[in-house]
Amino acid sequence: MLDFIEFSFLDVLDILLVAILLYYIYKLLKGTVAINIIIGIAFIFLIWKITQALKMEMLSGILGYLLSGGVIALIIVFQQEIRKFLLMIGTTNFSSKRNFLKQLKFLKSEINSEIDTDVILAACTNLSKTKMGALIVIERTNSLDFLINSGDTMNALVNEAILESIFYKNSPLHDGATIIRDNYIVATRVILPISNSTRIPARFGLRHRAAIGITEKTDAVCLLVSEETGEISYIKDGGFELFKNVEELNEKLRKDLE
């Protein structure tokens, strides 16, 4: 009578893989309107299963055809999200045990290498005052190794003076982006992919398009200082994150890097 509650190793593995898949999907769609569409689809799927269990053949048949025919439509509607999802899986940094555990959120207190957002934002504030352009990319779970090779590698602990010297106008390193990983500056003069989005206002230049481009393709976040206005921008998931002051920006950044 209790056979249905017996679990084998494969059952546990199946549940674990589904949980990881759902985590990636949630991470990809979090904060976008697409999450509401997914919830709607999940609701229809649940009703379909209930009608099947109750042997309501007509309604379950209609819902079944609706779900099966909607797969192609979903691929068309979500092609950009699907591309980003596959890139997220393909570039997730599993190169070390530490990064693997960080990805799964296990043993967080033991493996967390907290990025010093205070130092980074202090450098951005100083650069803003003198209108020195800057583009800082902070790696999260997607590995940015494919970008690091396009610039000059470095292995320096995040430091206010170093960041300011990198983006000093006469510095040979100020062109391109700087990548930060685990509180270390790992590359400078990095070439980023440029976004082709037509929704970006014409007043924004290549630096803004590069920041939007890399956050469209990975889950990295970008801090940008405009050379024209000195304005600090925070870009995530291909869009600008609004904030009232540096303190609020610091809170947003810390939360996103958790």
DRENTOR-595195 format. One record per atom (N, C-alpha, C): residue in one letter; x, y, z. Coordinates in steps of 0.1 Angstrom, whole numbers, plus 5000, padded with zeros to 4 digits. Example, Ala and Ser with C-alpha at 12.3 -4.5 7.8 and 13.67 -1.06 7.14 Angstrom:
A513249435078A512349555078A513249675078S512849785071S513749895071S512950005079
//
This chain:
M500849885000M500050005000M500850135000L502050125005L502950245006L504050244995D503850164985D504850164974D505050294968F503950374967F504050504960F504950604967I505250584979I506150684986I507650634987E507950524981E509250474981E510050544970F511250594974F512050664964F513350584962S513750584949S515050524945S515950634943F517250604940F518250704938F517950784925L517350714915L517050784903L515850884905D514950854914D513850954917D514451074924V515351054933V516051174940V516851254929L517551184920L518251254910L517351334901D516251274897D515251334889D514751464895I514351454908I513851574915I514951684915L516151644918L517251744919L517451814906L517451734895L517751794882L516551894878V515351854881V514251944879V514352074887A514752054899A514952174908A515952274902I517052214897I518152294892I517652364879L516852294871L516352354859L515352464862L514552444872L513552554876L514352674881Y515452644889Y516252754894Y516752844883Y517352774873Y517852854861Y516852934854I515652874852I514552944845I514153064853Y513953044867Y513553154875Y514653264875K515953224875K517053324875K517053404862L516753334851L516653404838L515553504837L514353464842L513153544840L512753634851K513553624863K513253704874K513253854871G512153924875G512154074872G511654114858T511254014850T510854044837T509354014835V508654064825V507254034823V507053884819A508153824814A508053684809A507653594821I507953624833I507653544844I506153524846N505353634842N503953624843N503353524833I503953524821I503553434811I503853284815I504953264821I505353134826I504353084836I503953174845I503053144856I501653104850G501253174839G500053144832G500053004826I501152974819I501352844813I501352734823A501952754835A502052654845A500652634851F499852744852F498452724857F497552644847I497752674834I497052594824I497452444824F498752424826F499252284827F498652214839L498552284850L497952224862L496552184860I495752274854I494352244851I494252124842W495152124832W495152004823W495351874830K496351874839K496551754847K495351714856I494751814861I493551784870I492451724861T492151784849T491151734841T491451594836Q492751564834Q493051424830Q492751334841A493151374854A492951284865A491451264867L490651364865L489151354866L488451294854K489251254844K488751194831K487751284824M488051414824M487151514817M487851524803E487451434794E488151404782E488051534772M486951594772M486751704762M487651824766L487551864779L488351974783L489851944783S490251824788S491651784788S492251774774G491351734765G491851724751G492151864745I491151964748I491352094743I492652154749L492852144762L494052204769L495252134764G495152004761G496351924756G496751984743Y495852004734Y496152054720Y496752194721L496152274731L496552414733L498052414737L498352324747L499752324752L500752274742S500352164734S501252114724S501452204713G500452274708G500552364697G501252494701G501252524714G501852644719G503352644720V503952524719V505452514721V506152594710I505752584698I506352654687I506252804689A505052844693A504752984696A505653034707L505852954717L506752994729L508153014724I508652924715I510052934711I510253064703I509253104695I509353224688I509353344697V508353344707V508253454716V509453474725F509953364730F511053364740F512453324734Q512653354721Q513853314715Q515053374721Q514953504725Q516053574731Q516353514745E515253494753E515453434766E515953294765I515553214755I516053074754I517553084750R517953174742R519353184738R520153224751K519653314759K520353354771K520453244781F519353164782F519353044791F520452944787L520552914774L521552814769L522952874772L523153004769L524453064772L524753054787M523753074795M523953074810M524452934814I523852834809I524252694812I525652664807G525852714794G527152684788G528352754794T528052874800T529252954805T529252964820T528352884827T528452884842T529752834846N530352904856N531752864860N531752754870F531952624865F532052514873F533552464874S534452554872S535852524871S536452484884S535852514895S536352474908S535252434917K535552364928K534552314938K533852444944R534652544947R534152664953R533052724944N533352744931N532352804923N531152714921F531352584921F530152494920F529252504932L529852514943L529052524955L528352664956K529052764951K528452894951K527252894942Q527352824931Q526252824921Q525052754927L525252654935L524152584941L523652644955K524352754959K524052824971K524252734984F525052634983F525352554995F526552615002L526652595016L527752635024L528152775021K527152865020K527453005016K528353075025S528253055038S529053125047S530553085046E530852965041E532152915040E532852955027I532052975017I532652995004I532553134998N531753215005N531453354999N532653445000S533053494988S534053594987S533453724984E533053804994E532253924993E533054024985I532354084975I532954184967I532754314974D533854394975D533854524983D533154634974T531854634975T531054734968T531354874972D531754894985D532055034990D533255094982V534255004981V535455054974V535155084959I534454994953I534155014938I533355134936L532355164945L531455284943L532155404947A533155394956A533955514960A534755554948A535355454941A536155484929A535255544918C534055494916C533155544906C532755684909T532555714922T532155854926T533255954923N534455914926N535656004923N535856024908L535655914900L535755924886L534656014880S533456004887S532256084882S532556234884K533256274895K533456414898K534456474888T535356394882T536256444872T535856404858K534656344856K534156304843K535156224836M535656124843M536456024836M535655894834G535455864821G534655744818G535155614823A534255534827A534655404832A533555294829L533955174827L533055064825L533554944833I532854904844I533254794853I532254684851V532654564848V531854444847V532054354859I531054324866I531254234878I530554094875E531453994875E530953864872E530153804883R529053734880R528253664889R528453514887T527353444882T527553294881T528053254867N527753334857N528253304843N529753344842S530553244838S531953274836S532253374825L533153464827L533453564816L534853544810D535253414811D536653384806D536753414791F535553394784F535553424769F535853564766L535653654776L535853794774L537253834779I537653774789I538953814795I540153794785N540053694777N541053674767N541153784756S540153874756S540153984746S540954104752G541254104765G541954214771G543254174777D543654254787D544954224794D544554164808T545154054811T544853984823T545554054835M544854044847M545454114859M544954024871N545654044881N545253974894N545454064906A544654164907A544854264917A543554274926L543754274939L542654294948L541954424945V540654424946V539854544943V540354654952N540754774946N541354884954N540955014947E540555104955E540055234950E541055304941A542255314945A543355374938A543655304925I543655174925I543955094913I542855124902L541555114907L540455134898L540555274891E540855374899E540855514894E542055524884S543155464887S544355474878S544055404865I543355294865I542955224853I542255314843F541255384849F540455464840F540855614839Y542055644844Y542655774842Y542855794827K542555914822K542455944807K543755914800N544955934807N546255904800N546755764803S545955684810S546355544812S546155464800P547155374797P546955284785P545955184787L545355164800L544455064803L542955114803H542755244800H541455304803H540455264792D540855234780D539955184769D539355054773G538155034769G537454904771G536954884786A536654764789A536054734802A537054664812T536754684825T537454614835T536554504841I537054384843I536254274848I536654244863I535654234872I535954204886I535354064888R536153974895R535653844899R536153814913D535153784922D535553744935D536453844942N536153974940N536854084946N538254104941Y538454054929Y539754074922Y539554134908I540354224905I540354284891I541154174883V540454114874V541054004866V541454034852A540854144847A541154184833A540854334831T541654394822T541354534818T541354544802R540954654797R540954674782R540154564775V539054514782V538354404776V537354454766I537154384755I536254424744I534954354747L533854424748L532554374751L531654364739P530754274738P529754264727P528854384728I528554444716I527754564715I526254524713S525354584721S523954554719S523454624706N522554554699N521954604687N520554654689S520154664702S518754694705S518454834700T517254854694T516854984689T516155064700R515955004712R515355074722R516255164730I517555154727I518555234735I518555384729P518355484737P518255624732P519555664725A519455744715A520555784707A521655854714R521255914726R522255994734R523355904740F523055774741F523955684747F524955634737G526255634741G527355594731G527655444732L528855404727L529255274726L529555214740R529955294750R530155234763R528855184769H527755264767H526455214772H525955094765R526155094752R525754974744R526554854747A527854874751A528654754755A528154704768A527854794777A527354744791A526054674789I525154724781I523854654779I524054524772G524954524762G525254404754G525654284763I526654304772I527154194780I526154154791T525254244795T524254204805T523054144798E522954154785E521854084778E522253934776K523553914774K524053784771K524553704783T524853764794T525153694807T524453754818D524653704830D524053754842D524953854850A526053904843A526954004849A526254134851V526754214860V526154344862V527254454859C526854574855C527854674850C527654804858L528754864861L528755004866L529455084856L528855194852L529355284841L529355424845V530455494842V530555634845V530655704831S529755804829S529755874816S530855974815E531555974804E532656064802E532056204799E530856214794E530256344790E529556414802T528856334810T528056394821T528656364835G529456254836G529856214849G528856124856E527756104850E526656024856E527055884858I526655824869I526955684872I525655604868S525855494861S524755414857S524955264862Y523855204865Y523955064869Y523054984860I523654884853I523054814842I522954664846K521754604845K521554464848K520454404839D520654284834D519754224825D519354304813G520354374808G520054454796G519354584797G519154634810G518454754812G519054834824F518654964824F519155054834F518355034847E519155014858E518455014872E518455154878L517355194882L517155334887L517555334902F518155444907F518455454921F518555604924K518255644937K518255784941K519555834944N520455754951N521755804955N522655684956V523955714959V524955604959V524655504970E524055544981E523755444992E522655344987E521655394980E520655304974E521255214964L522155264955L522855184945L523755074952N524355114963N525155014970N524354894975E523154934980E522154824985E521754734974K521454794962K521054714951K522154624946L523354674946L524554604941L524854484950R524754514963R525054404973R524054294972K522754334970K521654234969K521854144957D522254214946D522354134933D523654044934L524554074942L525853994943L525753884953E524653874961E524553774971E524553634965
//
